[in-house]
Amino acid sequence: MKVLESEAFSDQKIREYAQQLAGDVPLKEVKEGVYVAKLSDGTKVTLRSVSSSNNETKARWTIDIRNNPSLSKAGNKKIEIKFR
């Protein structure tokens, strides 16, 4: 797991980065602090401010990328990026 030293990044910049990863599909809030975009290729991009490892990582935001065909070919089913 990688936690980026990103205290200088605003919440807005992190949201913009997550939206760039989702491309043209808007991130929609599915519950408080959780935003999801489901792409046509099956990829699911999630931006969340909640995490079970929050006490350990001190992350403000986490971006999960799941079911991406390119990542699956490389043997990864999920990528997780955490921002402090």
C-alpha positions in Angstrom: 0.0 0.0 0.0 1.3 3.4 -0.9 0.4 6.5 1.0 1.3 9.8 -0.7 2.6 12.6 1.3 0.0 15.0 -0.1 -0.8 17.4 2.6 -0.2 20.3 0.1 -2.9 18.9 -2.2 -6.4 20.4 -1.6 -9.4 18.2 -1.4 -10.5 19.7 -4.7 -7.3 18.8 -6.4 -7.6 15.2 -5.2 -11.2 15.1 -6.5 -10.1 16.5 -9.8 -7.4 13.8 -10.1 -10.0 11.1 -9.4 -12.3 12.6 -12.0 -9.4 12.5 -14.5 -9.0 8.8 -13.9 -12.7 8.3 -14.5 -12.6 10.2 -17.8 -15.9 11.3 -19.1 -17.9 9.4 -16.5 -18.9 11.7 -13.6 -18.1 10.6 -10.1 -21.4 10.3 -8.3 -21.8 10.4 -4.5 -23.3 7.0 -3.4 -23.1 7.7 0.3 -21.5 10.4 2.4 -17.8 10.6 1.6 -17.9 7.9 -1.2 -18.0 8.8 -4.9 -18.1 6.2 -7.7 -17.8 6.1 -11.5 -18.5 2.9 -13.4 -16.8 2.9 -16.8 -17.9 1.1 -20.0 -15.0 -1.3 -19.9 -16.0 -2.5 -16.4 -13.5 -0.4 -14.5 -14.8 1.1 -11.2 -13.2 4.2 -9.9 -14.0 5.0 -6.3 -13.0 8.1 -4.3 -13.6 7.9 -0.6 -12.9 9.8 2.5 -13.7 6.8 4.7 -11.2 3.9 5.3 -10.9 1.1 7.8 -7.1 1.8 7.9 -7.5 5.5 8.6 -5.9 5.4 12.0 -2.9 3.6 10.6 -2.4 5.5 7.4 -3.8 9.0 8.3 -5.2 9.2 4.8 -7.7 11.9 4.0 -8.8 10.4 0.7 -8.4 7.0 -1.0 -8.9 6.3 -4.7 -9.6 2.6 -5.6 -9.4 1.4 -9.2 -11.0 -2.0 -9.7 -11.7 -4.4 -12.6 -9.6 -2.4 -15.1 -8.8 -4.7 -18.1 -5.2 -3.4 -18.4 -4.5 -3.9 -14.7 -6.0 -7.4 -14.8 -3.6 -8.4 -17.6 -0.8 -7.4 -15.3 -2.2 -9.5 -12.5 -3.7 -6.7 -10.5 -7.4 -6.6 -9.7 -7.3 -3.5 -7.6 -5.1 -0.4 -7.2 -5.4 1.8 -4.1 -3.9 5.3 -3.8 -4.1 7.0 -0.5 -3.6 10.7 0.1 -2.7 12.2 3.5 
